[in-house]
Amino acid sequence: MKNAEENNNYRIAVPSAFETVFSHFYFAENKTEFPITKTLLPSFQSVLAFNFGTKSSLKSQQNTFLEVEKCIVLGPIKQAFDYTLEPGSQILVANFKEDAFTDSLAMRFLIRCPFILMI
């Protein structure tokens, strides 16, 4: 089993200024020499994920693979999928509340981020 220093992952509270847009943030990193695969369960909400370090990847139940280089928007998430953190990778995920993804501020920001919508 990986120790906490090698495999960090935790939930981050949302600052009060952003509580109407995000439910929570999630951070994970892989400091090991081996890939770490986890499963994201359906939330029926959209998420914005930032990737730092080496690439991360997603695998759907239909065996569709997607590499994440910098950032991606997924949603609404209606089915579980696996994500893999390669050695040296870090992710920060922002979980949108209800229909906050359609907020004009978020949409302006996302113009610079490649995305995929899983419907």
N, C-alpha and C positions, 0 to 999 in steps of 0.2 A: 504494500500500500504506500502511496506517495505521502510524504510528510507535508505539513502546511507551508514550509519554506519553498518547496518545489512546485506545489500546485495550489495557488491561491485562487479562491473564488468567493465572492461575497456580494451581498445586496447593499446598495447605498441609498440612504434616504434622499428624498427630493427636497431641495431648498423651497421654502414657502413661496417664493416668487414664481416657481414653476409648477406648483401643485395642481393647477387647472389643466396643464398640458401632459405631465408625466406622472405615472403611478410610482415608479421606482427606477433606479439604475442598477445594473449588474456589471461586475468586473470579474474577469478571469484571466489567468496567465499560466503558461506552462514553462517552468524552469528546468524540466527534466530533459533527458536525451531522447525521449520517445514521445510519439504523438499521444494525445489524450482525447478520447471520444466520449461525448456526453449526449444526452437526448433533451431536446427542448419540447416541452409539452404544449398542446394547443391552448391559446389564451383568448382567441377570437379578437385580438387587438393587433395593432401594428407596432413594429419595433424598428429602431434605427440603431445599427451596429457599426461601431468603428473598430478597425483592425490596426494594431500596431505591431511592429516587428515583422516576423515571417508571416506568410499567408495562412489563413484559416480556410476551412472548407465546410460545405453543407452537403448533406445527402438526404434526398427525400425518400418517402416510402416507395416511390416508383423508380428508385435507383438513379435519379437525376443528380449529378454532381455539379457543384458551383463553387469556384474559388473566390474568396473575398480578399481583395488586395488592400483597399482603404476603407470603404464604407458601403453599406447596403441597407435598403429599407425592405422589410418583409411584412406582409400583412394583407388582410387579416390572417393570422395564423390559425388554420382550421384543422391541421393534422400535425402529429409529432414528426420531428425529423432529427437526425443526428448531426452534430457539428464536431469538427475535429480541430483541436489546437495543436499545431505543429510545435516542435521545440523552439523556444524563443518568442512565441507569439503571445500577444495580449489583446483582449477585446474589452470594449466598454459598450454596453447595450442600454439604450434609453427606451423604456416601455411607455408608449403613448396611452393616455386615458381615453376611453370611449371614442369619440370622433375627432380628437385633438389633432390627428394627423392631417386633416384637411385645413387646419388653421393656416392662414396666409403666411404668417411668419415662418412656420415650418416648411411650407412649400417653397418659399424663396430661398431658404437655406439649402434645401435638397436639390436645387438645380445643379449644384456643383458635385453632387454625389450620385454615382451610378446606382440604379436600384432595380429591384424586381418586385412585383406584386403577386403574391400567391393567393389566388381567389378560389 
